[in-house]
Amino acid sequence: MDKKVLQAIVEIAGSVSPTLQKAVGETCEKLDKVNIKAAAVGAAAAAGAVAVGKAAFEAGKYLVDLGSQFDNVTDAIRVGTGATGEALDGLMADFDAVYSSVPTTMDDAGKAIADYNTKLGLTGKELQGVSTQAIQVADMLGEDLGGVIDTSSKAFQQWNIDAKDMGGAMDYVFKASQSTGVGFSDLMTTVQSFGPQLQEMGYSFEEATALVGQLEKAGVNTSEVLSAMKKSTSVLAKEGISASQGLQKYADAILNAKDMTKATQIATEVFGSKAASTMAAALRDGSISVDDLTKSLQENGETINGCATDTYDYAEQMQLFKQKAQVALEPLAATMFNSLNELMPVVSELMESLIPVIQDLAKTLTPLIEDLVAEIGPMLSQLIPPVMKVITAVAQKLIPPLVQIISSVLPSPGTVKFTSVSSGLSGL
């Protein structure tokens, strides 16, 4: 260190205190003999070693925590599906594919994998595709993921949609939701609920979806109309006419009726009096004509994945990058986590062996502590009164001035009785 710097330090210390000047001077004399540069390098190396060690510890902790998170997902899928061995490994591979392809949480990705596997028996690419779509739909439309999974699963089962076609069906319902303003889950629920009647009347899944969406958009009581259509199937069956043929027959008659009154009379014959006017109006104003909407939706190239990707912002992009990194680290994280799990039996065995030692130590120390308390107790009882007298005397000196100060500041000093503290202490 520069001698001028040392001298300046000593002089500054002397301006504060002669004693401090002497102590600092002696220290600076010793520092003058030290290779400061070498010491600095050594200190930097030591600090670097500490930093590296801390970073390694934190990295290890992160990997163990990450391994625990993946283990929780594995447990949830194991419990939710009953899969074990290679089947469970396959579902975890499906989970990794979904989790690294869409911004989400481990819980939601695991739920989609487990539920679609359980409800529809999906695995592999089909499971990955529909799970990703469900997560994205729930996120974009603000719907409950569980509801999306449940309603879509029931609708696909009702309409016997093949696994390879489920992705396309998800996209179609999404487009219908966009075009009509009806919720995704609501569309799926209604299409599933009235599936048997709509199928019997010759509607395809796409036509049924367009019909429901169009009725809702037109402000028609969809439940009433579809209930009427449900009733019509039994009426037409009695006439020996298929549902699709019969509906077309009555639809033509209602459309060609001279006025609304006559149209309602015709509708009453097949749909019943309660829904007759609604059905007649829906047929005459085109609310039940689904050809145009179906064609429009089929020609629309919109997809769930495409819409989601187009709307990702910076935060979602960063979240997806983080998830991909987590999946990449999964093997190492699992190794760290599993290694700790394997050590636990050894630690548990060691702790069990220490329990008798701890018990013996407690037995040995208990009488010693009792003897010590017996000896110190009388001393403490003699010491407490004089100490309390000193505390009381000090309180009596300090509290009155404090009361005066506080009284001059507070508008209502009578609300706080400080003198009671002094009197209480003096009574001890």
SVG drawing of the C-alpha trace seen along z (x, -y; Angstrom):
<svg xmlns="http://www.w3.org/2000/svg" viewBox="-103 -21 111 73">
<polyline fill="none" stroke="black" stroke-width="0.4" points="0.0,0.0 1.2,-3.6 2.9,-5.1 1.2,-8.5 -2.1,-6.7 -1.1,-5.1 0.0,-8.4 -3.3,-10.0 -5.2,-7.3 -3.2,-7.8 -3.7,-11.6 -7.4,-11.2 -7.6,-8.8 -5.6,-11.3 -8.1,-14.0 -10.7,-11.8 -8.8,-10.4 -5.2,-10.1 -5.9,-6.5 -7.4,-5.6 -4.4,-7.3 -2.0,-5.0 -4.0,-1.8 -4.3,-2.7 -0.7,-3.6 0.4,-0.3 -1.9,1.5 -0.6,-0.5 3.0,0.3 2.1,4.0 0.2,3.5 3.2,1.8 5.1,5.0 2.4,7.1 2.2,7.8 -1.2,6.2 -1.4,7.3 -0.8,10.9 -3.2,10.7 -5.8,9.3 -5.3,12.1 -5.6,14.6 -8.7,13.0 -10.3,12.9 -9.5,16.6 -11.0,17.5 -14.1,15.4 -14.4,17.1 -14.2,20.5 -16.9,19.5 -19.1,18.2 -18.5,21.3 -19.4,23.5 -22.6,21.5 -23.6,21.6 -23.1,25.4 -25.2,25.8 -28.0,23.6 -27.8,25.5 -28.0,28.8 -31.0,27.6 -32.8,26.4 -32.3,29.8 -33.6,31.6 -36.7,29.3 -37.2,29.8 -36.9,33.5 -39.5,33.4 -41.9,31.5 -41.6,34.1 -42.0,36.8 -45.3,35.2 -46.5,35.2 -45.6,38.9 -47.5,39.7 -50.6,37.8 -50.6,39.5 -49.9,42.9 -52.9,42.4 -55.2,40.9 -54.7,43.6 -53.5,46.6 -50.6,46.9 -47.3,48.6 -44.1,49.6 -43.7,49.0 -47.3,47.6 -46.5,45.0 -43.2,44.2 -45.1,43.6 -47.5,41.2 -44.6,39.3 -43.1,39.0 -46.5,37.6 -46.4,35.2 -42.9,34.0 -44.1,33.3 -47.1,31.3 -45.3,29.4 -42.5,28.3 -44.9,27.2 -47.4,24.8 -47.1,22.3 -48.8,23.9 -48.2,25.4 -47.0,28.9 -50.4,29.6 -52.5,28.6 -50.3,30.6 -50.4,33.6 -54.2,33.3 -54.8,33.2 -52.6,36.2 -54.2,38.3 -57.8,37.3 -57.8,37.8 -56.0,41.1 -58.6,42.2 -61.7,40.9 -60.8,41.7 -57.9,44.2 -55.6,41.9 -51.8,42.3 -49.0,41.0 -49.5,38.3 -53.3,38.2 -53.1,37.7 -50.4,35.0 -52.4,33.2 -55.8,33.0 -54.2,32.2 -52.3,29.3 -55.5,28.0 -57.5,28.3 -54.9,26.3 -54.7,23.6 -58.5,23.3 -59.0,23.0 -56.3,20.3 -57.5,18.3 -61.2,18.4 -60.8,18.2 -62.6,21.5 -62.0,24.1 -59.5,26.8 -61.4,29.6 -64.6,28.5 -63.0,28.4 -61.6,31.9 -64.8,33.4 -67.2,31.9 -65.0,32.7 -64.5,36.3 -68.2,36.9 -69.0,35.3 -66.4,37.4 -67.7,40.5 -71.3,39.6 -70.5,39.0 -68.0,41.8 -65.2,39.5 -62.0,41.5 -58.9,40.6 -57.2,39.5 -60.1,37.0 -60.4,35.5 -57.8,32.8 -59.8,31.6 -63.1,31.8 -61.5,29.6 -60.5,27.0 -64.0,27.1 -65.8,26.4 -63.3,23.7 -64.1,22.0 -67.8,22.4 -67.3,20.7 -65.5,17.8 -68.2,17.4 -71.2,17.6 -70.0,16.4 -71.1,19.5 -68.6,21.0 -66.5,23.9 -67.6,26.1 -71.2,25.0 -71.2,26.1 -69.7,29.5 -72.2,30.0 -75.2,29.3 -74.0,31.3 -73.4,34.2 -76.7,33.9 -78.8,34.0 -76.4,36.2 -78.8,39.2 -81.6,37.1 -79.4,35.1 -77.7,38.2 -81.0,39.9 -82.1,36.8 -79.1,37.2 -76.9,34.4 -73.1,35.0 -71.0,33.8 -70.0,30.7 -73.6,29.9 -74.9,30.4 -72.2,28.0 -73.1,25.4 -76.8,25.8 -76.4,25.3 -74.1,22.3 -76.5,20.8 -79.5,21.2 -77.7,19.6 -76.5,16.7 -80.0,16.1 -81.3,15.8 -83.5,18.8 -84.3,21.0 -81.9,23.7 -83.0,26.2 -86.6,25.7 -85.9,26.2 -83.7,29.3 -86.2,30.8 -88.9,30.3 -86.7,31.9 -86.1,34.8 -89.9,35.2 -90.3,35.2 -88.3,38.3 -90.8,40.4 -93.8,38.8 -92.2,39.4 -91.3,43.0 -95.0,43.7 -95.6,42.5 -92.9,44.9 -90.8,42.0 -87.1,41.6 -86.2,38.6 -84.2,36.8 -86.9,37.4 -89.7,36.3 -87.9,33.2 -87.3,32.1 -91.0,32.9 -92.3,30.7 -89.6,28.0 -90.7,27.6 -94.4,27.4 -93.6,24.8 -91.5,22.7 -94.3,22.8 -97.1,22.0 -99.0,18.9 -98.5,17.2 -97.1,17.7 -100.3,18.9 -100.5,21.8 -96.8,22.5 -97.3,22.8 -100.2,25.2 -98.0,27.5 -95.2,27.3 -97.6,28.3 -98.3,31.6 -94.7,32.8 -93.0,30.5 -95.9,30.1 -97.8,27.0 -95.2,25.7 -92.4,25.3 -94.5,25.0 -94.2,21.2 -90.4,21.3 -89.7,24.0 -91.9,22.4 -90.1,19.1 -86.6,20.7 -87.3,22.6 -88.9,19.6 -86.1,17.2 -83.3,19.7 -82.0,20.2 -82.1,24.0 -80.5,23.8 -76.9,24.8 -75.5,25.5 -73.9,22.0 -72.3,21.9 -71.1,25.5 -69.5,24.8 -68.0,21.5 -66.4,23.3 -65.1,26.1 -63.4,23.7 -62.0,21.6 -58.3,22.5 -58.2,21.4 -56.7,23.8 -56.4,23.7 -52.6,24.1 -52.2,21.4 -54.4,18.9 -52.5,19.5 -49.1,19.1 -50.1,15.9 -51.2,14.4 -48.2,15.4 -46.6,12.4 -43.1,12.0 -44.1,13.5 -45.6,16.6 -42.6,17.0 -40.3,16.8 -42.5,19.2 -42.3,21.7 -38.5,21.4 -38.3,22.1 -40.5,25.2 -38.3,26.6 -35.3,26.1 -36.9,27.9 -37.7,30.9 -34.1,30.9 -32.9,31.0 -35.4,33.6 -33.1,36.7 -30.4,34.9 -33.1,33.6 -34.6,37.1 -31.1,38.6 -30.5,36.0 -34.0,36.5 -33.8,40.3 -30.3,40.4 -31.6,38.5 -34.5,40.9 -32.2,43.8 -30.1,42.2 -33.2,41.8 -33.3,45.5 -29.6,45.1 -30.3,41.9 -33.4,43.4 -31.4,46.4 -28.7,44.1 -31.3,42.0 -32.9,45.1 -29.5,46.2 -29.0,42.8 -32.3,42.8 -31.1,45.1 -28.0,43.0 -30.2,39.8 -32.4,41.6 -29.4,42.6 -28.0,39.1 -31.4,37.7 -31.5,40.0 -27.9,39.0 -28.5,35.3 -31.9,35.2 -30.6,35.6 -27.7,33.2 -30.1,30.5 -32.4,31.1 -29.4,30.7 -28.3,27.6 -31.8,26.0 -31.9,27.0 -28.6,25.2 -29.4,22.1 -33.0,21.7 -32.4,20.3 -29.7,17.9 -32.2,16.6 -34.9,16.1 -32.5,14.0 -31.3,12.0 -34.8,11.1 -36.0,8.7 -32.9,6.3 -33.0,6.3 -36.7,5.3 -36.0,2.5 -33.4,1.1 -35.8,1.3 -38.6,-0.3 -36.3,-3.2 -35.2,-3.8 -38.8,-3.7 -39.9,-6.2 -37.2,-8.6 -37.9,-8.2 -41.7,-7.8 -42.8,-11.3 -40.7,-13.3 -42.0,-11.0 -45.6,-11.6 -45.0,-15.4 -43.5,-15.2 -46.3,-13.0 -49.0,-15.2 -47.7,-18.2 -48.0,-16.5 -51.3,-14.5 -54.6,-16.5 -56.1,-14.1 -53.4,-12.7 -56.0,-11.3 -56.7,-8.5 -53.3,-6.9 -52.5,-6.3 -48.7,-6.1 -48.5,-6.7 -50.1,-3.3 -46.9,-1.7 -44.8,-3.5 -47.0,-2.6 -47.2,1.0 -43.5,1.3 -43.0,-0.3 -45.3,2.3 -43.0,5.1"/>
</svg>
